[in-house]
């Protein structure tokens, strides 16, 4: 096991800056997940750590040792790719143990090591098969086994579940979490799926245009996002946003916006002017017209069995999603009101930074109190 330290790490291709001065400390044994939209630099950052791509500027250390100029083969890492990259002509046993064979390990030692890893990953009954005889989930287990057998200091996963269907993704997500619990090795995992990030990570690194927007636990990112970008990226369905106009009112602001929005907030700390608000779908309740904080037209309801998503149009530019346990009784195209608690309101200034307000402290306290504000 080993810690990973990045200091002012940058990567440019010509004039295109892909990674911009990233600083990040990953603790020994931690499960870190990189998330962000396509093109944000998350896979490039993983490859910089692996040594598959040279850094342009900055330093990387693994286990306290500088590895910035050390070849990938000597960094003590194991990489699991999106593509399984198994040898089609080799059995599962040879695919898992091939790296040990190339290191000159004896046949009996390789066999014992392969058996140990295969049992851990529940593929011990597949050792005589070839990759074409395996399911996608079984192939991914073999790919993980090939990495695990080397006992690396750090595991690197680059969207390893992207090729699997939804059921297998969930199954493999559980298996990877269990594997981390069992072996305790430092793991760095790249995904575009925020559900994977929220369920797997000790901490999540949210990347945007090659910079880190925020690092925190899933709860910290959900309850105290530092920016509108993070707030919109964490949570499914995504947070509802609306532009607002703000007028100073005592120690706070009077806000007006679409759907007849009109409310007062008391500010704590930063006195910057809010330019938009956000409310998560699960924080909204449908009420009778005229009795909510905003009002609109119920355009559509999606029935997922265990939950329902109601789409409410506030005006031509703003549509909000409501997450409900039961299907709403209102008919399609009916006028409805939406309400929410003060503590469930998020405020953002023009540059996207989140602003604290008095009621938001109640949300933080209810979530555990120790969250970063």
VOBA-1610 file (N, C-alpha, C; in pm, whole numbers, padded with zeros to 5 digits, always signed):
BEGIN
Unk+00085-00120+00000Unk+00000+00000+00000Unk+00088+00124+00000Unk+00031+00237-00049Unk+00112+00358-00059Unk+00024+00479-00077Unk+00075+00592-00029Unk+00010+00720-00055Unk+00051+00769-00192Unk-00026+00865-00246Unk+00006+00927-00375Unk-00002+01077-00356Unk+00102+01148-00403Unk+00109+01293-00386Unk+00135+01358-00522Unk+00049+01454-00557Unk+00067+01531-00679Unk+00090+01677-00641Unk+00195+01736-00695Unk+00228+01876-00667Unk+00240+01954-00796Unk+00147+02046-00817Unk+00147+02136-00933Unk+00163+02060-01065Unk+00093+01949-01078Unk+00106+01864-01196Unk+00028+01924-01313Unk+00095+01938-01426Unk+00033+01992-01547Unk+00068+01904-01666Unk-00023+01904-01764Unk+00003+01835-01889Unk-00052+01918-02003Unk+00035+01949-02098Unk-00008+02025-02216Unk+00033+01950-02342Unk-00049+01965-02444Unk-00018+01916-02578Unk-00014+02037-02669Unk+00105+02083-02701Unk+00119+02207-02776Unk+00069+02323-02690Unk-00033+02393-02739Unk-00090+02504-02662Unk-00213+02462-02583Unk-00249+02334-02593Unk-00369+02285-02525Unk-00335+02231-02387Unk-00380+02300-02282Unk-00356+02256-02144Unk-00467+02159-02102Unk-00430+02033-02079Unk-00527+01930-02043Unk-00539+01919-01891Unk-00425+01925-01822Unk-00421+01925-01675Unk-00348+02051-01632Unk-00408+02127-01538Unk-00357+02260-01505Unk-00321+02272-01356Unk-00197+02245-01324Unk-00146+02270-01189Unk-00222+02199-01079Unk-00241+02069-01091Unk-00319+01992-00994Unk-00236+01958-00871Unk-00291+01987-00754Unk-00234+01946-00625Unk-00332+01849-00560Unk-00283+01732-00520Unk-00372+01631-00461Unk-00293+01536-00374Unk-00346+01510-00254Unk-00286+01413-00163Unk-00384+01298-00142Unk-00339+01176-00172Unk-00422+01056-00156Unk-00359+00972-00046Unk-00437+00940+00054Unk-00384+00868+00171Unk-00363+00719+00140Unk-00273+00659+00215Unk-00246+00517+00206Unk-00374+00438+00231Unk-00413+00352+00138Unk-00531+00268+00154Unk-00662+00334+00118Unk-00659+00456+00068Unk-00781+00529+00037Unk-00838+00487-00099Unk-00971+00495-00111Unk-01038+00473-00238Unk-01081+00610-00291Unk-01013+00656-00395Unk-01038+00787-00454Unk-01103+00769-00591Unk-01205+00847-00621Unk-01270+00841-00751Unk-01259+00977-00821Unk-01210+00975-00946Unk-01208+01095-01030Unk-01337+01098-01113Unk-01411+01208-01107Unk-01530+01223-01189Unk-01526+01358-01260Unk-01608+01369-01362Unk-01617+01493-01438Unk-01669+01463-01576Unk-01708+01565-01650Unk-01762+01544-01785Unk-01654+01496-01881Unk-01697+01448-01995Unk-01603+01404-02099Unk-01509+01519-02135Unk-01378+01488-02139Unk-01279+01588-02175Unk-01227+01671-02059Unk-01267+01638-01937Unk-01223+01718-01821Unk-01081+01687-01778Unk-01023+01574-01824Unk-00885+01539-01790Unk-00869+01427-01691Unk-00978+01361-01653Unk-00968+01259-01548Unk-00885+01137-01590Unk-00902+01089-01714Unk-00821+00975-01760Unk-00676+01016-01782Unk-00654+01137-01831Unk-00517+01186-01849Unk-00445+01193-01715Unk-00514+01242-01613Unk-00452+01251-01480Unk-00416+01112-01428Unk-00503+01014-01452Unk-00474+00876-01410Unk-00351+00824-01482Unk-00338+00853-01610Unk-00224+00806-01687Unk-00094+00876-01647Unk-00105+00999-01601Unk+00013+01068-01548Unk+00062+00999-01421Unk-00031+00960-01335Unk+00006+00889-01212Unk+00070+00754-01247Unk+00014+00688-01350Unk+00066+00557-01389Unk+00202+00565-01456Unk+00235+00680-01514Unk+00359+00692-01588Unk+00344+00656-01734Unk+00219+00638-01780Unk+00194+00608-01920Unk+00205+00733-02006Unk+00190+00849-01942Unk+00202+00979-02009Unk+00297+01064-01925Unk+00398+01127-01985Unk+00491+01210-01907Unk+00426+01343-01867Unk+00461+01392-01749Unk+00410+01522-01705Unk+00485+01633-01777Unk+00416+01744-01796Unk+00481+01863-01853Unk+00551+01942-01743Unk+00482+01959-01631Unk+00538+02026-01513Unk+00483+01958-01389Unk+00555+01976-01277Unk+00508+01924-01149Unk+00577+01797-01107Unk+00534+01745-00992Unk+00598+01627-00933Unk+00492+01527-00888Unk+00526+01398-00898Unk+00441+01290-00850Unk+00523+01201-00758Unk+00465+01165-00644Unk+00532+01075-00550Unk+00436+00963-00513Unk+00488+00840-00503Unk+00410+00724-00460Unk+00483+00661-00343Unk+00413+00647-00232Unk+00476+00591-00113Unk+00590+00674-00061Unk+00582+00806-00083Unk+00685+00897-00037Unk+00807+00904-00127Unk+00810+00827-00234Unk+00923+00827-00326Unk+00887+00901-00455Unk+00973+00991-00501Unk+00950+01064-00625Unk+00951+00968-00743Unk+00846+00974-00826Unk+00837+00883-00941Unk+00811+00960-01071Unk+00826+01091-01067Unk+00794+01174-01184Unk+00863+01124-01310Unk+00988+01080-01297Unk+01065+01035-01413Unk+01089+00884-01412Unk+01015+00813-01326Unk+01031+00667-01315Unk+00939+00598-01415Unk+00986+00497-01489Unk+00900+00426-01584Unk+00780+00362-01517Unk+00674+00344-01592Unk+00550+00287-01538Unk+00573+00150-01475Unk+00660+00070-01534Unk+00682-00067-01486Unk+00748-00071-01349Unk+00805+00042-01305Unk+00875+00043-01176Unk+00805+00131-01072Unk+00682+00168-01097Unk+00609+00255-01003Unk+00528+00178-00899Unk+00521+00047-00912Unk+00444-00032-00815Unk+00295-00015-00831Unk+00251+00008-00955Unk+00109+00028-00981Unk+00058-00085-01071Unk-00075-00105-01068Unk-00142-00196-01160Unk-00259-00123-01221Unk-00275-00137-01352Unk-00374-00059-01427Unk-00481-00154-01482Unk-00609-00123-01455Unk-00721-00198-01513Unk-00792-00104-01609Unk-00795-00141-01737Unk-00848-00054-01841Unk-00996-00081-01867Unk-01057+00010-01943Unk-01195-00007-01985Unk-01210-00132-02071Unk-01117-00152-02164Unk-01114-00276-02243Unk-01041-00381-02161Unk-01088-00503-02166Unk-01030-00607-02079Unk-00886-00640-02118Unk-00854-00632-02250Unk-00718-00654-02299Unk-00661-00788-02253Unk-00745-00893-02257Unk-00699-01027-02222Unk-00636-01094-02345Unk-00545-01186-02319Unk-00484-01262-02428Unk-00582-01370-02473Unk-00635-01362-02596Unk-00743-01453-02636Unk-00701-01599-02645Unk-00572-01626-02670Unk-00525-01763-02688Unk-00486-01830-02556Unk-00487-01752-02445Unk-00448-01807-02315Unk-00570-01840-02230Unk-00557-01937-02144Unk-00662-01967-02047Unk-00671-01856-01943Unk-00777-01861-01865Unk-00792-01765-01756Unk-00673-01774-01661Unk-00631-01897-01631Unk-00518-01917-01538Unk-00392-01849-01592Unk-00364-01865-01719Unk-00243-01805-01776Unk-00256-01654-01789Unk-00375-01605-01821Unk-00396-01461-01827Unk-00366-01396-01692Unk-00414-01459-01585Unk-00391-01403-01452Unk-00244-01413-01413Unk-00182-01525-01444Unk-00046-01550-01396Unk+00066-01511-01489Unk+00033-01458-01608Unk+00137-01434-01708Unk+00242-01335-01660Unk+00199-01232-01589Unk+00296-01133-01539Unk+00396-01197-01444Unk+00351-01293-01365Unk+00443-01362-01273Unk+00538-01454-01350Unk+00489-01514-01459Unk+00575-01598-01542Unk+00689-01515-01601Unk+00656-01395-01649Unk+00758-01310-01711Unk+00861-01263-01609Unk+00822-01263-01481Unk+00917-01225-01375Unk+01005-01343-01333Unk+00979-01461-01392Unk+01063-01577-01362Unk+01021-01653-01238Unk+00898-01630-01189Unk+00850-01703-01071Unk+00828-01850-01108Unk+00857-01940-01017Unk+00842-02083-01041Unk+00699-02124-01070Unk+00684-02236-01141Unk+00552-02280-01185Unk+00457-02304-01068Unk+00505-02371-00965Unk+00419-02401-00851Unk+00378-02273-00778Unk+00471-02179-00766Unk+00441-02053-00699Unk+00337-01974-00778Unk+00350-01974-00911Unk+00252-01905-00995Unk+00116-01970-00980Unk+00112-02104-00985Unk-00015-02176-00974Unk-00083-02144-00842Unk-00008-02142-00733Unk-00066-02114-00601Unk-00118-01970-00593Unk-00042-01878-00651Unk-00082-01737-00648Unk-00208-01714-00731Unk-00213-01777-00849Unk-00330-01765-00935Unk-00453-01822-00867Unk-00437-01937-00802Unk-00550-02000-00732Unk-00603-01909-00621Unk-00511-01845-00550Unk-00550-01755-00440Unk-00629-01636-00492Unk-00580-01574-00597Unk-00648-01457-00654Unk-00780-01496-00718Unk-00782-01607-00790Unk-00904-01653-00857Unk-01015-01682-00756Unk-00980-01739-00643Unk-01079-01766-00539Unk-01134-01636-00482Unk-01047-01538-00461Unk-01089-01409-00408Unk-01189-01341-00501Unk-01168-01356-00633Unk-01252-01290-00732Unk-01365-01381-00784Unk-01375-01502-00728Unk-01482-01596-00764Unk-01476-01638-00911Unk-01354-01659-00960Unk-01338-01712-01096Unk-01255-01840-01093Unk-01243-01901-00975Unk-01160-02021-00961Unk-01216-02139-01041Unk-01346-02137-01072Unk-01406-02245-01151Unk-01392-02221-01302Unk-01327-02109-01338Unk-01315-02072-01480Unk-01171-02079-01531Unk-01080-02130-01452Unk-00938-02120-01484Unk-00898-02189-01614Unk-00972-02289-01656Unk-00937-02361-01778Unk-01000-02300-01903Unk-01087-02202-01887Unk-01155-02141-02002Unk-01069-02033-02066Unk-01109-01998-02190Unk-01046-01887-02260Unk-01142-01767-02261Unk-01090-01647-02284Unk-01172-01526-02275Unk-01302-01530-02355Unk-01301-01591-02473Unk-01422-01594-02555Unk-01534-01674-02491Unk-01500-01757-02393Unk-01600-01840-02324Unk-01654-01773-02197Unk-01617-01647-02174Unk-01656-01577-02052Unk-01756-01467-02081Unk-01836-01433-01980Unk-01924-01316-01988Unk-01842-01190-01965Unk-01904-01073-01991Unk-01833-00947-01969Unk-01788-00930-01826Unk-01874-00964-01731Unk-01838-00951-01590Unk-01724-01043-01552Unk-01724-01166-01608Unk-01616-01260-01579Unk-01484-01212-01639Unk-01490-01156-01758Unk-01367-01102-01819Unk-01311-00988-01736Unk-01398-00904-01683Unk-01349-00793-01603Unk-01286-00843-01473Unk-01342-00949-01415Unk-01281-01008-01296Unk-01142-01063-01327Unk-01129-01124-01443Unk-00998-01177-01482Unk-00899-01063-01502Unk-00944-00953-01564Unk-00856-00837-01582Unk-00811-00781-01448Unk-00902-00777-01352Unk-00867-00731-01217Unk-00770-00830-01152Unk-00796-00960-01173Unk-00707-01062-01116Unk-00566-01052-01169Unk-00553-01022-01298Unk-00420-01006-01358Unk-00344-00892-01292Unk-00417-00786-01253Unk-00353-00675-01183Unk-00325-00711-01037Unk-00421-00778-00975Unk-00413-00808-00832Unk-00300-00905-00800Unk-00271-00998-00890Unk-00173-01102-00862Unk-00034-01045-00840Unk-00009-00925-00889Unk+00124-00864-00874Unk+00142-00795-00739Unk+00036-00786-00660Unk+00039-00716-00531Unk+00093-00574-00545Unk+00027-00490-00624Unk+00075-00353-00646Unk+00055-00266-00522Unk+00126-00154-00519Unk+00106-00055-00413Unk-00019+00028-00437Unk-00052+00048-00565Unk-00166+00131-00603Unk-00239+00066-00720Unk-00372+00057-00710Unk-00456+00013-00821Unk-00510+00135-00893Unk-00506+00133-01027Unk-00564+00239-01109Unk-00670+00177-01200Unk-00792+00230-01192Unk-00904+00180-01273Unk-00951+00291-01366Unk-00952+00265-01496Unk-00999+00364-01593Unk-01133+00317-01652Unk-01243+00365-01594Unk-01378+00330-01637Unk-01393+00181-01664Unk-01363+00095-01565Unk-01359-00049-01591Unk-01495-00113-01616Unk-01604-00045-01581Unk-01736-00106-01594Unk-01816-00051-01712Unk-01757+00034-01793Unk-01830+00102-01900Unk-01887+00006-02003Unk-01824-00110-02023Unk-01869-00203-02125Unk-01975-00301-02076Unk-02017-00288-01949Unk-02110-00384-01891Unk-02252-00327-01889Unk-02351-00417-01888Unk-02489-00371-01877Unk-02517-00328-01732Unk-02634-00269-01708Unk-02661-00205-01579Unk-02655-00304-01463Unk-02708-00427-01482Unk-02706-00525-01373Unk-02564-00567-01340Unk-02483-00592-01443Unk-02345-00632-01420Unk-02263-00517-01359Unk-02295-00394-01400Unk-02225-00279-01342Unk-02247-00276-01191Unk-02371-00296-01150Unk-02401-00294-01007Unk-02331-00408-00934Unk-02332-00526-00995Unk-02267-00642-00934Unk-02117-00619-00920Unk-02053-00569-01027Unk-01910-00547-01022Unk-01872-00432-00931Unk-01961-00333-00919Unk-01937-00224-00826Unk-01926-00278-00683Unk-02015-00368-00649Unk-02012-00431-00516Unk-01885-00512-00499Unk-01846-00585-00606Unk-01726-00668-00598Unk-01600-00584-00579Unk-01591-00471-00649Unk-01473-00385-00636Unk-01467-00324-00496Unk-01584-00283-00443Unk-01587-00229-00306Unk-01545-00336-00206Unk-01592-00458-00225Unk-01554-00568-00136Unk-01404-00597-00146Unk-01352-00593-00269Unk-01210-00617-00289Unk-01127-00514-00213Unk-01167-00388-00220Unk-01093-00285-00147Unk-01100-00309+00003Unk-01216-00349+00053Unk-01229-00379+00196Unk-01139-00494+00236Unk-01126-00594+00147Unk-01048-00714+00180Unk-00898-00689+00177Unk-00850-00615+00077Unk-00704-00602+00060Unk-00650-00468+00108Unk-00736-00364+00115Unk-00695-00234+00170Unk-00592-00158+00089Unk-00574-00195-00038Unk-00476-00126-00122Unk-00532+00006-00172Unk-00445+00106-00185Unk-00485+00235-00240Unk-00543+00214-00380Unk-00661+00272-00403Unk-00727+00259-00533Unk-00767+00396-00586Unk-00739+00420-00714Unk-00781+00542-00782Unk-00865+00500-00902Unk-00985+00551-00910Unk-01086+00499-01001Unk-01145+00614-01082Unk-01146+00601-01213Unk-01203+00703-01301Unk-01339+00656-01352Unk-01439+00745-01345Unk-01570+00713-01400Unk-01641+00842-01440Unk-01734+00830-01536Unk-01823+00942-01569Unk-01956+00925-01496Unk-01972+00811-01427Unk-02098+00777-01360Unk-02093+00822-01215Unk-02169+00928-01182Unk-02163+00981-01046Unk-02220+00881-00944Unk-02308+00788-00985Unk-02358+00687-00893Unk-02246+00594-00849Unk-02156+00557-00943Unk-02039+00477-00906Unk-01952+00554-00809Unk-01931+00682-00837Unk-01846+00763-00751Unk-01903+00771-00610Unk-02032+00798-00598Unk-02096+00816-00468Unk-02094+00687-00385Unk-02105+00572-00451Unk-02114+00445-00377Unk-01979+00383-00347Unk-01876+00415-00426Unk-01746+00351-00408Unk-01647+00433-00326Unk-01652+00565-00339Unk-01539+00649-00296Unk-01535+00676-00146Unk-01413+00679-00092Unk-01389+00744+00037Unk-01395+00895+00015Unk-01329+00940-00093Unk-01337+01080-00135Unk-01349+01086-00286Unk-01416+01190-00333Unk-01436+01211-00476Unk-01358+01336-00518Unk-01292+01327-00633Unk-01223+01441-00694Unk-01304+01483-00817Unk-01364+01601-00813Unk-01443+01651-00925Unk-01355+01739-01011Unk-01338+01700-01138Unk-01252+01772-01231Unk-01336+01846-01335Unk-01284+01961-01377Unk-01350+02042-01479Unk-01244+02120-01555Unk-01234+02096-01685Unk-01137+02165-01770Unk-00995+02156-01713Unk-00958+02037-01662Unk-00821+02015-01619Unk-00785+02067-01481Unk-00882+02120-01407Unk-00856+02166-01270Unk-00951+02094-01175Unk-00912+02087-01048Unk-00996+02025-00946Unk-01096+02128-00895Unk-01224+02100-00912Unk-01328+02187-00859Unk-01346+02166-00709Unk-01341+02040-00665Unk-01359+02010-00523Unk-01315+01868-00495Unk-01263+01847-00375Unk-01231+01714-00325Unk-01305+01697-00194Unk-01378+01586-00178Unk-01450+01564-00054Unk-01518+01430-00052Unk-01576+01396+00062Unk-01654+01274+00074Unk-01781+01289-00008Unk-01848+01179-00041Unk-01976+01192-00112Unk-02075+01282-00039Unk-02081+01274+00092Unk-02174+01359+00169Unk-02136+01506+00161Unk-02006+01534+00166Unk-01961+01674+00156Unk-01997+01733+00020Unk-01976+01657-00086Unk-02008+01710-00218Unk-02157+01727-00238Unk-02236+01639-00178Unk-02381+01647-00194Unk-02440+01763-00115Unk-02396+01780+00010Unk-02457+01879+00098Unk-02387+02015+00094Unk-02257+02016+00065Unk-02184+02143+00066Unk-02096+02158-00058Unk-02155+02152-00177Unk-02076+02174-00298Unk-02019+02314-00299Unk-01895+02328-00346Unk-01831+02459-00347Unk-01876+02545-00466Unk-01936+02482-00566Unk-01972+02557-00686Unk-02098+02500-00749Unk-02155+02579-00838Unk-02271+02533-00913Unk-02236+02412-00998Unk-02115+02409-01051Unk-02071+02296-01132Unk-02078+02166-01051Unk-02020+02166-00931Unk-02021+02046-00847Unk-02163+02011-00806Unk-02242+02111-00768Unk-02381+02088-00727Unk-02460+02020-00837Unk-02435+02060-00963Unk-02507+02002-01074Unk-02455+01867-01116Unk-02331+01836-01081Unk-02272+01710-01124Unk-02304+01597-01027Unk-02317+01629-00899Unk-02342+01527-00796Unk-02491+01523-00766Unk-02551+01407-00782Unk-02693+01391-00761Unk-02763+01350-00889Unk-02861+01259-00877Unk-02934+01212-00995Unk-03081+01195-00958Unk-03171+01267-01029Unk-03146+01366-01133Unk-03067+01486-01078Unk-03009+01563-01169Unk-02926+01676-01129Unk-03008+01783-01059Unk-02939+01870-00987Unk-03005+01980-00918Unk-03079+02070-01017Unk-03195+02123-00974Unk-03269+02222-01052Unk-03207+02359-01028Unk-03184+02435-01135Unk-03128+02569-01124Unk-03222+02671-01188Unk-03221+02791-01135Unk-03294+02902-01196Unk-03220+03032-01170Unk-03217+03117-01270Unk-03162+03252-01252Unk-03257+03333-01164Unk-03200+03422-01081Unk-03282+03507-00995Unk-03226+03649-00998Unk-03312+03743-00963Unk-03266+03880-00936Unk-03268+03898-00786Unk-03166+03968-00733Unk-03150+03983-00588Unk-03148+04131-00550Unk-03223+04162-00446Unk-03226+04297-00392Unk-03188+04290-00246Unk-03093+04377-00203Unk-03052+04377-00062Unk-03173+04402+00027Unk-03182+04321+00134Unk-03293+04332+00229Unk-03240+04300+00368Unk-03209+04404+00447Unk-03153+04385+00580Unk-03019+04315+00572Unk-03004+04204+00644Unk-02879+04129+00643Unk-02880+04019+00538Unk-02977+04023+00447Unk-02985+03919+00346Unk-03029+03973+00212Unk-03104+03889+00139Unk-03146+03923+00005Unk-03293+03887-00016Unk-03360+03969-00094Unk-03491+03935-00145Unk-03471+03884-00287Unk-03517+03762-00314Unk-03493+03697-00442Unk-03623+03685-00521Unk-03615+03711-00650Unk-03729+03695-00739Unk-03684+03616-00861Unk-03770+03525-00908Unk-03731+03443-01021Unk-03850+03384-01092Unk-03827+03287-01179Unk-03934+03228-01260Unk-04036+03154-01175Unk-04155+03134-01232Unk-04259+03062-01162Unk-04315+03137-01043Unk-04296+03271-01041Unk-04346+03350-00929Unk-04261+03340-00804Unk-04135+03296-00819Unk-04047+03284-00702Unk-04029+03418-00633Unk-04049+03418-00502Unk-04026+03538-00420Unk-03997+03492-00278Unk-03873+03513-00233Unk-03837+03469-00098Unk-03724+03554-00044Unk-03703+03544+00087Unk-03598+03617+00157Unk-03497+03519+00214Unk-03369+03555+00210Unk-03265+03474+00272Unk-03178+03562+00361Unk-03132+03504+00469Unk-03037+03570+00558Unk-02897+03517+00528Unk-02804+03607+00499Unk-02671+03569+00455Unk-02578+03548+00574Unk-02489+03449+00563Unk-02381+03431+00661Unk-02250+03438+00583Unk-02155+03514+00634Unk-02024+03522+00569Unk-02028+03606+00443Unk-01999+03543+00329Unk-01985+03613+00201Unk-02110+03693+00166Unk-02092+03822+00139Unk-02204+03911+00109Unk-02224+03927-00041Unk-02158+03845-00124Unk-02172+03856-00269Unk-02317+03836-00311Unk-02353+03896-00425Unk-02490+03890-00472Unk-02521+03757-00539Unk-02627+03687-00495Unk-02665+03565-00563Unk-02723+03594-00701Unk-02688+03511-00799Unk-02743+03528-00933Unk-02827+03409-00976Unk-02816+03298-00902Unk-02899+03181-00932Unk-02923+03101-00806Unk-03026+03018-00809Unk-03057+02930-00697Unk-03059+02786-00747Unk-03050+02693-00654Unk-03061+02551-00687Unk-03141+02478-00581Unk-03220+02382-00623Unk-03297+02296-00532Unk-03293+02155-00589Unk-03259+02057-00506Unk-03252+01920-00554Unk-03393+01863-00575Unk-03409+01774-00674Unk-03542+01717-00703Unk-03608+01650-00584Unk-03529+01584-00500Unk-03585+01513-00385Unk-03627+01607-00273Unk-03589+01735-00281Unk-03628+01833-00179Unk-03758+01904-00214Unk-03815+01876-00330Unk-03935+01944-00375Unk-04061+01862-00346Unk-04170+01934-00318Unk-04301+01872-00297Unk-04403+01943-00386Unk-04490+01865-00449Unk-04597+01922-00531Unk-04715+01959-00440Unk-04762+02083-00454Unk-04875+02133-00375Unk-04974+02200-00470Unk-05085+02247-00413Unk-05187+02314-00493Unk-05135+02447-00548Unk-05183+02489-00665Unk-05142+02619-00720Unk-05171+02730-00621Unk-05078+02824-00611Unk-05095+02936-00521Unk-05046+02912-00380Unk-05010+02787-00347Unk-04964+02757-00211Unk-04817+02716-00206Unk-04749+02720-00322Unk-04607+02684-00325Unk-04518+02805-00337Unk-04389+02779-00348Unk-04292+02888-00364Unk-04268+02921-00510Unk-04292+02823-00597Unk-04293+02847-00740Unk-04414+02775-00798Unk-04446+02808-00921Unk-04565+02750-00983Unk-04536+02723-01130Unk-04595+02615-01183Unk-04574+02583-01323Unk-04674+02480-01372Unk-04645+02425-01490Unk-04733+02328-01554Unk-04668+02190-01549Unk-04744+02090-01506Unk-04696+01952-01501Unk-04694+01896-01642Unk-04575+01882-01699Unk-04563+01840-01839Unk-04562+01688-01856Unk-04498+01619-01762Unk-04479+01475-01781Unk-04444+01409-01648Unk-04483+01282-01632Unk-04443+01203-01515Unk-04382+01073-01564Unk-04262+01043-01517Unk-04198+00915-01548Unk-04216+00821-01431Unk-04271+00702-01459Unk-04299+00603-01355Unk-04190+00497-01357Unk-04106+00492-01253Unk-03999+00394-01244Unk-04031+00283-01144Unk-04156+00277-01101Unk-04197+00175-01006Unk-04173+00218-00863Unk-04049+00223-00821Unk-04017+00258-00683Unk-04011+00409-00662Unk-04007+00486-00771Unk-04005+00630-00762Unk-04060+00690-00891Unk-04090+00820-00884Unk-04148+00889-00998Unk-04078+01023-01017Unk-04058+01062-01143Unk-04001+01193-01175Unk-04108+01276-01244Unk-04141+01388-01181Unk-04239+01480-01238Unk-04166+01600-01296Unk-04198+01636-01421Unk-04134+01748-01490Unk-04230+01866-01494Unk-04190+01976-01430Unk-04275+02093-01418Unk-04211+02210-01491Unk-04283+02271-01585Unk-04234+02384-01663Unk-04271+02513-01592Unk-04168+02588-01544Unk-04193+02716-01475Unk-04215+02828-01575Unk-04132+02831-01679Unk-04149+02926-01789Unk-04075+02870-01910Unk-04063+02950-02014Unk-04002+02900-02138Unk-03858+02854-02118Unk-03787+02911-02020Unk-03645+02880-02001Unk-03615+02791-01881Unk-03714+02762-01799Unk-03687+02689-01675Unk-03786+02574-01656Unk-03732+02452-01651Unk-03811+02335-01616Unk-03747+02264-01499Unk-03825+02229-01399Unk-03773+02162-01280Unk-03821+02018-01275Unk-03737+01932-01216Unk-03771+01791-01196Unk-03799+01769-01048Unk-03906+01695-01018Unk-03943+01661-00881Unk-03931+01510-00865Unk-03861+01466-00762Unk-03846+01322-00735Unk-03945+01284-00627Unk-04033+01187-00656Unk-04142+01152-00566Unk-04147+01001-00543Unk-04193+00962-00424Unk-04210+00820-00395Unk-04336+00766-00461Unk-04443+00846-00466Unk-04570+00804-00524Unk-04605+00893-00643Unk-04679+00838-00736Unk-04719+00914-00853Unk-04812+01028-00811Unk-04789+01150-00861Unk-04875+01261-00824Unk-05017+01243-00879Unk-05115+01297-00807Unk-05255+01281-00848Unk-05295+01380-00958Unk-05216+01486-00976Unk-05248+01588-01075Unk-05236+01534-01217Unk-05323+01580-01304Unk-05322+01536-01443Unk-05215+01611-01522Unk-05178+01551-01634Unk-05083+01616-01724Unk-05138+01751-01770Unk-05050+01850-01779Unk-05082+01988-01818Unk-05157+02065-01709Unk-05171+02004-01591Unk-05233+02076-01479Unk-05135+02177-01421Unk-05189+02284-01369Unk-05104+02384-01302Unk-05081+02338-01159Unk-04954+02341-01115Unk-04918+02292-00982Unk-04823+02390-00915Unk-04819+02384-00784Unk-04721+02458-00708Unk-04611+02365-00660Unk-04491+02419-00637Unk-04379+02344-00581Unk-04329+02418-00458Unk-04301+02342-00352Unk-04249+02405-00232Unk-04125+02330-00183Unk-04047+02396-00100Unk-03924+02337-00046Unk-03889+02411+00082Unk-03808+02349+00166Unk-03766+02411+00291Unk-03653+02511+00266Unk-03642+02610+00353Unk-03534+02709+00340Unk-03397+02643+00339Unk-03379+02541+00423Unk-03247+02478+00433Unk-03210+02397+00309Unk-03306+02369+00222Unk-03278+02295+00099Unk-03248+02386-00020Unk-03242+02517+00005Unk-03211+02614-00101Unk-03061+02635-00110Unk-03008+02632-00232Unk-02867+02662-00258Unk-02860+02795-00333Unk-02763+02879-00295Unk-02742+03007-00361Unk-02606+03006-00430Unk-02601+03068-00549Unk-02476+03074-00625Unk-02456+03215-00679Unk-02330+03261-00672Unk-02301+03392-00729Unk-02267+03379-00878Unk-02241+03491-00941Unk-02226+03494-01086Unk-02115+03402-01135Unk-02004+03391-01060Unk-01893+03306-01103Unk-01915+03158-01071Unk-02030+03124-01015Unk-02063+02985-00987Unk-02035+02940-00846Unk-01964+03021-00765Unk-01934+02982-00628Unk-02062+02977-00543Unk-02068+02877-00453Unk-02184+02867-00365Unk-02174+02969-00252Unk-02288+03029-00217Unk-02296+03124-00107Unk-02368+03060+00010Unk-02315+03081+00130Unk-02384+03034+00249Unk-02500+03125+00284Unk-02605+03065+00337Unk-02711+03144+00399Unk-02749+03077+00530Unk-02818+03150+00616Unk-02840+03103+00753Unk-02905+02966+00758Unk-03008+02943+00677Unk-03081+02817+00683Unk-02997+02699+00634Unk-02895+02725+00550Unk-02813+02614+00499Unk-02737+02546+00611Unk-02714+02618+00722Unk-02647+02558+00837Unk-02730+02444+00894Unk-02862+02454+00885Unk-02949+02347+00934Unk-02934+02222+00849Unk-02919+02240+00717Unk-02899+02126+00628Unk-02768+02056+00663Unk-02662+02134+00684Unk-02531+02078+00717Unk-02536+02004+00851Unk-02603+02063+00949Unk-02614+02001+01081Unk-02692+01870+01072Unk-02800+01869+00993Unk-02881+01749+00979Unk-02805+01637+00909Unk-02709+01675+00824Unk-02630+01577+00749Unk-02515+01520+00830Unk-02490+01573+00948Unk-02382+01519+01029Unk-02298+01623+01098Unk-02316+01749+01061Unk-02253+01857+01134Unk-02108+01882+01100Unk-02033+01775+01064Unk-01890+01793+01042Unk-01854+01825+00898Unk-01953+01848+00815Unk-01924+01874+00674Unk-01858+02008+00655Unk-01771+02014+00555Unk-01706+02140+00522Unk-01808+02236+00461Unk-01812+02358+00512Unk-01909+02455+00459Unk-01853+02526+00339
//
